[in-house]
Amino acid sequence: MAQRNLKYPQNVPGSYYVDDTCIDCDVCRSNAPQFFARYDDDGHSYVHRQPVTPTELAEAEEARQGCPTDSIGRDG
């Protein structure tokens, strides 16, 4: 389970975030590239845009649930 106190500083403010357990597997970026991006300096994903609409929330949630390391959190 992702922990907010371990989230990467590249995440934009909001309820979704990626923490430092990310293994850079590309699952979230493949499933929801409109919300998740890669930080190339040390190879991890982060949230670059928060979902807003119900459709966007469903897409971000699908990416969160598909994360093999549970590195994507949702608080709020």
PyMOL commands that place a pseudoatom at each C-alpha (Angstrom):
pseudoatom trace, name=CA, resn=MET, resi=1, chain=A, elem=C, hetatm=0, pos=[0.000, 0.000, 0.000]
pseudoatom trace, name=CA, resn=ALA, resi=2, chain=A, elem=C, hetatm=0, pos=[1.374, 3.389, -1.015]
pseudoatom trace, name=CA, resn=GLN, resi=3, chain=A, elem=C, hetatm=0, pos=[2.273, 5.796, 1.760]
pseudoatom trace, name=CA, resn=ARG, resi=4, chain=A, elem=C, hetatm=0, pos=[1.744, 9.521, 1.430]
pseudoatom trace, name=CA, resn=ASN, resi=5, chain=A, elem=C, hetatm=0, pos=[4.815, 10.305, 3.543]
pseudoatom trace, name=CA, resn=LEU, resi=6, chain=A, elem=C, hetatm=0, pos=[6.958, 8.438, 0.974]
pseudoatom trace, name=CA, resn=LYS, resi=7, chain=A, elem=C, hetatm=0, pos=[5.503, 10.076, -2.144]
pseudoatom trace, name=CA, resn=TYR, resi=8, chain=A, elem=C, hetatm=0, pos=[7.804, 11.545, -4.746]
pseudoatom trace, name=CA, resn=PRO, resi=9, chain=A, elem=C, hetatm=0, pos=[8.071, 15.344, -4.812]
pseudoatom trace, name=CA, resn=GLN, resi=10, chain=A, elem=C, hetatm=0, pos=[7.310, 15.366, -8.555]
pseudoatom trace, name=CA, resn=ASN, resi=11, chain=A, elem=C, hetatm=0, pos=[3.665, 14.433, -7.904]
pseudoatom trace, name=CA, resn=VAL, resi=12, chain=A, elem=C, hetatm=0, pos=[1.272, 17.311, -8.456]
pseudoatom trace, name=CA, resn=PRO, resi=13, chain=A, elem=C, hetatm=0, pos=[-0.953, 18.128, -5.466]
pseudoatom trace, name=CA, resn=GLY, resi=14, chain=A, elem=C, hetatm=0, pos=[-4.120, 16.075, -5.172]
pseudoatom trace, name=CA, resn=SER, resi=15, chain=A, elem=C, hetatm=0, pos=[-5.452, 12.748, -4.061]
pseudoatom trace, name=CA, resn=TYR, resi=16, chain=A, elem=C, hetatm=0, pos=[-3.398, 10.501, -6.370]
pseudoatom trace, name=CA, resn=TYR, resi=17, chain=A, elem=C, hetatm=0, pos=[0.359, 10.087, -5.937]
pseudoatom trace, name=CA, resn=VAL, resi=18, chain=A, elem=C, hetatm=0, pos=[3.206, 7.620, -6.507]
pseudoatom trace, name=CA, resn=ASP, resi=19, chain=A, elem=C, hetatm=0, pos=[5.518, 6.716, -3.644]
pseudoatom trace, name=CA, resn=ASP, resi=20, chain=A, elem=C, hetatm=0, pos=[9.134, 5.552, -3.567]
pseudoatom trace, name=CA, resn=THR, resi=21, chain=A, elem=C, hetatm=0, pos=[8.279, 1.862, -3.923]
pseudoatom trace, name=CA, resn=CYS, resi=22, chain=A, elem=C, hetatm=0, pos=[7.755, 2.396, -7.681]
pseudoatom trace, name=CA, resn=ILE, resi=23, chain=A, elem=C, hetatm=0, pos=[9.866, 0.006, -9.777]
pseudoatom trace, name=CA, resn=ASP, resi=24, chain=A, elem=C, hetatm=0, pos=[9.402, 1.914, -13.075]
pseudoatom trace, name=CA, resn=CYS, resi=25, chain=A, elem=C, hetatm=0, pos=[7.435, -0.931, -14.683]
pseudoatom trace, name=CA, resn=ASP, resi=26, chain=A, elem=C, hetatm=0, pos=[5.415, 1.401, -16.960]
pseudoatom trace, name=CA, resn=VAL, resi=27, chain=A, elem=C, hetatm=0, pos=[2.003, -0.132, -16.155]
pseudoatom trace, name=CA, resn=CYS, resi=28, chain=A, elem=C, hetatm=0, pos=[0.431, 3.127, -14.964]
pseudoatom trace, name=CA, resn=ARG, resi=29, chain=A, elem=C, hetatm=0, pos=[1.984, 5.132, -17.803]
pseudoatom trace, name=CA, resn=SER, resi=30, chain=A, elem=C, hetatm=0, pos=[0.652, 2.623, -20.320]
pseudoatom trace, name=CA, resn=ASN, resi=31, chain=A, elem=C, hetatm=0, pos=[-2.837, 2.521, -18.813]
pseudoatom trace, name=CA, resn=ALA, resi=32, chain=A, elem=C, hetatm=0, pos=[-3.273, 6.213, -18.010]
pseudoatom trace, name=CA, resn=PRO, resi=33, chain=A, elem=C, hetatm=0, pos=[-0.577, 8.369, -19.649]
pseudoatom trace, name=CA, resn=GLN, resi=34, chain=A, elem=C, hetatm=0, pos=[-2.732, 11.457, -19.222]
pseudoatom trace, name=CA, resn=PHE, resi=35, chain=A, elem=C, hetatm=0, pos=[-2.072, 11.250, -15.458]
pseudoatom trace, name=CA, resn=PHE, resi=36, chain=A, elem=C, hetatm=0, pos=[1.214, 9.389, -15.022]
pseudoatom trace, name=CA, resn=ALA, resi=37, chain=A, elem=C, hetatm=0, pos=[4.625, 10.314, -16.398]
pseudoatom trace, name=CA, resn=ARG, resi=38, chain=A, elem=C, hetatm=0, pos=[8.198, 9.076, -16.003]
pseudoatom trace, name=CA, resn=TYR, resi=39, chain=A, elem=C, hetatm=0, pos=[10.827, 10.974, -14.054]
pseudoatom trace, name=CA, resn=ASP, resi=40, chain=A, elem=C, hetatm=0, pos=[13.916, 10.126, -16.067]
pseudoatom trace, name=CA, resn=ASP, resi=41, chain=A, elem=C, hetatm=0, pos=[16.553, 11.269, -13.566]
pseudoatom trace, name=CA, resn=ASP, resi=42, chain=A, elem=C, hetatm=0, pos=[16.123, 8.199, -11.380]
pseudoatom trace, name=CA, resn=GLY, resi=43, chain=A, elem=C, hetatm=0, pos=[13.467, 6.175, -13.194]
pseudoatom trace, name=CA, resn=HIS, resi=44, chain=A, elem=C, hetatm=0, pos=[10.081, 6.261, -11.524]
pseudoatom trace, name=CA, resn=SER, resi=45, chain=A, elem=C, hetatm=0, pos=[6.518, 7.258, -12.288]
pseudoatom trace, name=CA, resn=TYR, resi=46, chain=A, elem=C, hetatm=0, pos=[4.713, 10.216, -10.805]
pseudoatom trace, name=CA, resn=VAL, resi=47, chain=A, elem=C, hetatm=0, pos=[1.338, 11.926, -11.153]
pseudoatom trace, name=CA, resn=HIS, resi=48, chain=A, elem=C, hetatm=0, pos=[1.671, 14.857, -13.532]
pseudoatom trace, name=CA, resn=ARG, resi=49, chain=A, elem=C, hetatm=0, pos=[-2.060, 15.652, -13.694]
pseudoatom trace, name=CA, resn=GLN, resi=50, chain=A, elem=C, hetatm=0, pos=[-4.860, 14.764, -11.316]
pseudoatom trace, name=CA, resn=PRO, resi=51, chain=A, elem=C, hetatm=0, pos=[-8.053, 13.192, -12.667]
pseudoatom trace, name=CA, resn=VAL, resi=52, chain=A, elem=C, hetatm=0, pos=[-11.155, 15.357, -12.449]
pseudoatom trace, name=CA, resn=THR, resi=53, chain=A, elem=C, hetatm=0, pos=[-14.137, 13.869, -14.289]
pseudoatom trace, name=CA, resn=PRO, resi=54, chain=A, elem=C, hetatm=0, pos=[-15.791, 10.575, -13.371]
pseudoatom trace, name=CA, resn=THR, resi=55, chain=A, elem=C, hetatm=0, pos=[-14.278, 8.975, -16.485]
pseudoatom trace, name=CA, resn=GLU, resi=56, chain=A, elem=C, hetatm=0, pos=[-10.820, 10.243, -15.596]
pseudoatom trace, name=CA, resn=LEU, resi=57, chain=A, elem=C, hetatm=0, pos=[-11.200, 9.038, -12.027]
pseudoatom trace, name=CA, resn=ALA, resi=58, chain=A, elem=C, hetatm=0, pos=[-12.118, 5.567, -13.296]
pseudoatom trace, name=CA, resn=GLU, resi=59, chain=A, elem=C, hetatm=0, pos=[-9.042, 5.520, -15.560]
pseudoatom trace, name=CA, resn=ALA, resi=60, chain=A, elem=C, hetatm=0, pos=[-6.710, 6.621, -12.754]
pseudoatom trace, name=CA, resn=GLU, resi=61, chain=A, elem=C, hetatm=0, pos=[-8.264, 4.094, -10.415]
pseudoatom trace, name=CA, resn=GLU, resi=62, chain=A, elem=C, hetatm=0, pos=[-7.735, 1.314, -12.942]
pseudoatom trace, name=CA, resn=ALA, resi=63, chain=A, elem=C, hetatm=0, pos=[-4.062, 2.272, -13.158]
pseudoatom trace, name=CA, resn=ARG, resi=64, chain=A, elem=C, hetatm=0, pos=[-3.814, 2.355, -9.352]
pseudoatom trace, name=CA, resn=GLN, resi=65, chain=A, elem=C, hetatm=0, pos=[-5.335, -1.080, -9.002]
pseudoatom trace, name=CA, resn=GLY, resi=66, chain=A, elem=C, hetatm=0, pos=[-3.090, -2.473, -11.737]
pseudoatom trace, name=CA, resn=CYS, resi=67, chain=A, elem=C, hetatm=0, pos=[0.123, -1.326, -10.072]
pseudoatom trace, name=CA, resn=PRO, resi=68, chain=A, elem=C, hetatm=0, pos=[2.072, -4.514, -9.225]
pseudoatom trace, name=CA, resn=THR, resi=69, chain=A, elem=C, hetatm=0, pos=[3.842, -2.903, -6.251]
pseudoatom trace, name=CA, resn=ASP, resi=70, chain=A, elem=C, hetatm=0, pos=[0.902, -0.890, -4.873]
pseudoatom trace, name=CA, resn=SER, resi=71, chain=A, elem=C, hetatm=0, pos=[2.977, 2.256, -5.329]
pseudoatom trace, name=CA, resn=ILE, resi=72, chain=A, elem=C, hetatm=0, pos=[0.039, 4.460, -6.345]
pseudoatom trace, name=CA, resn=GLY, resi=73, chain=A, elem=C, hetatm=0, pos=[-1.915, 5.980, -3.520]
pseudoatom trace, name=CA, resn=ARG, resi=74, chain=A, elem=C, hetatm=0, pos=[-5.268, 7.714, -3.359]
pseudoatom trace, name=CA, resn=ASP, resi=75, chain=A, elem=C, hetatm=0, pos=[-6.019, 9.819, -0.321]
pseudoatom trace, name=CA, resn=GLY, resi=76, chain=A, elem=C, hetatm=0, pos=[-9.199, 11.812, -0.160]
for i in range(1, 76): cmd.bond("trace and resi %d" % i, "trace and resi %d" % (i + 1))
show_as sticks, trace
zoom trace
